[in-house]
């Protein structure tokens, strides 16, 4: 699902008349376009594979679909941009060398690579948005930097284009193994690679995570490859075996050998650790010149299929910088190894000389710690400040009249009953419950009681804890009382008349109760807090929803942030579930989760009768939330090679020291990002390394350390920097920085800065890399999708204008940007569109004895829709199935179970399970999409007159909306600014 069709590469029809082309363009702009206004001249975009040479010469060629089937008439995704005479250039397909980073193999497809996050490092100030430092998005060094860019001219200059053969690029010195001297007797990446080992080391059998590849040091681990077989430009048969599996982004096939991806464990490395630049510039001056951000995206606690776990009394670390030994250190001899971060020479401990896998003495380089870029250690006692804490779960429920009306207590209590035995933990697991309205209610669950006992505290100004020893109880010992409480709780407040909400005092009480142990606090809130500390007042003005100015994205009180910091200090994380149909000031409430390393869940207009689809979503996500892996009292430190420095962090956490993140809870669905700078010249360095170490307590009471290491080459030329740009990682980091800019400055400033980031980087490429200053928009191959992704961000709910999205929805979208791993962020930003009325088993993949169809991904434009088909849009948190008015009777009856179009229910949110092959394929495909993410996407079946149709069309990123340019117009604007 990560694969996308390349929206930049298009075949242009040179034969259409001017009038036909003009009509096509007007229809593309939609009703908002005025046919009487002058149309812009055609844009000229050249995708470059190396300086001054277009990526491909000659006429456009027929493109291949994702399943490898040939298209006789060129790409199925064509648009007419020929508005006023012959078009002087088509967006060319590209054939580039292996060394050029994340390159697309198939001309008609583009890699939906897992995102990351970064931008140019600039001094900033502290903010309240979850980042500890703010770096202005477009604050690049140099004169002429402006925040505002003029609007698109109606008649930009359209230059001519030269095309010609593309010579193959030689490998840069840092990526060419023949040009990289190997010290005698060293165990650098690529030297004396042992075969992969299925090893057992105190834990279950694990396979090698990332064996090394000598010809490409830009990877997150080792690869065991003796004869690398790289995919050639035209070798689609081999590619599609991997592409259709859904595991490998096409672009990665250019960088790595085919068999590098055969193990699912190996590909996991790319989801765990991403850098915005896969070739690190030697100096800060070179980085500044590129106008590209340098940073990392981490998904450190991701669920892994296989994870090597090492139990040893000695964890080998550098004596100077405390780096954990990893595959990228070098062994000077059997007794000494050199750190790859600070270059200190360390002694090899005697115990490390013995390899438990081979049972051979004197092979430290074959130990699992030096064979796996991702590994987990069982920590000895010196890594503990106190005995590991027990798993503690406290649930805090809003039981005011508004909350009871929504009926959420029934769903939550039932989910808890169903999953009580599946809560992560052991015999020490503790659980407790608090409810609140205008007063606070505690529940004594002491062993020996015949039924739960309610204790009411009405003094919310000075909250105290009654009988603290009986409120958090051992789950195994008091399970029957807990079950009785969960069964009776939904009925206890059905006749309540209390409309007030004392959330602040309830949080204070919960904090006092959990302080001695730490743990996870799950808070369910349905309205604006109105009583006691933390009370809030409505700030949203509905008539200003569409404006980019004067929206309240900053907290109205610092109470929730201060309480979150107190919670963090006592190892308590707070997860907030907001189930509300009215404004609840999530900008203020969200701070309780942001600074305590918790998560925010938002269910707008939740009601058990009026909105059953939200009930289903809550139940599914609660099941995942209650049963997923969890780490307690965690800290994470990120280290990098000497000369690099980290200056800004993004995510939900508190920075305890300059580089130590406090994470009272860590969960497998949270992502983090960091921004970096080059403090000292890396001239004498060929490789740089990054290492994250996450120390946490497992739910079983074990202290563990999960370590990820990444190694990348250093380059000295601007061209190599651009070749190694990871466009999704860059877009993801820009999104994080734009959220910070929205909070500290304004939404319009953030939008301007996103556009400026594209203009500045492409201007730098044009002025500093290209030898021939050709007319048109010159784009490096690696950044060919940069304008599209930024336009998609501008239309994302976090940053869009001109819509009636409520303020809480916008703030929640911003929370997701800051906390989601990049792969989910990119899917939300740039959805996937499939045609599903003609699914077949051709090109399908088999997963667990299931056949999953793999339809091609379409451009996000209404031009790709037809009234005789059905189209599924995967927008991350929501799935929308649009059914055309003239859709075939076979799909209506065999999949939807209706006789004709008019009988499709307006509120259809589930597909019937029919005994037909068409139904089985469609349900299998949708189920497979849902399984790819930790949250539960709702399915909406949309007819032409459905209210959800507007949401469906809003996600057509390439089309003009009431307040945003089409992709074509946006490219015109970028071209005009770059060519100034």
ZIVENFEN-V33148 format. One line per field, one symbol per residue. ss: DSSP state (a for helix, b for strand, c for the rest). A space follows every 10 residues. Layout:
BEGIN
ss = ???
END
This chain:
BEGIN
ss = cccbcccccc cccccccaaa aaaaaaaaac cccccccccc ccccbbbbbb ccbbcccccc cccbcccccb cccccccccc cccccccccc cccccccaaa cccccccccb cccccccccc cccccccccc cccccccccc cccccccccc cccccccccc cccccccccc ccaaacaaac cccccccccc ccccccccbc cccccbcccc bccccccccc cbcccccccc cccccaaaaa aaaccccccc caaaaccaaa accaaaaaaa aabbbcbcbb bccaaaaaaa ccccbbbbcc ccccccccbb bcccccbccc cccbcccccb bbbccbbbcc ccccbbbcca aaabbccccb bccaaacaaa cccbbbbbcc aaaccccccc cbbbbbbbcc aaaaaacaaa aaaaaaaaaa aacccccccb bbbbbbcccb bbbbcccccc ccbbbbbccc cccccccaaa ccbbccccaa aaaaaaaaaa aacccccccc ccaaaaaaaa aaaaccccbb bbbbbccccc cccccccccc caaacccccc ccccccccaa aaaaaaaaac cbbbbbbbbb cccccaaaac aaaacccccb bbbbccbccc baaaaaaaaa aaaaaaaccb bbbbbbbbbb cccbbbbbbb cccbbccccb bbbbbbbccc cbbbbbbbcc ccccccbbbb bbbbbbbbcc ccbbbbbbbb bbbbbccaaa aaacbcaaaa aaaaaaaaaa aaaaccaaaa aaaaaaaaaa aaaaaaaacc ccccccbbbb aaaccaaaaa aaaacccccc ccccccaaaa aaaaaaaaac caaaaaaaac cbbbbccccc ccccbbbccb bbccccbbcc caaacccccb bbbbcccbbb bbbcccccaa aaaaaacccc aaaccccccc ccccccaaaa aaaaaaaaaa accccccbbb bbccccccaa aaaacccccc ccccccaaaa aaaaaaaacc
END
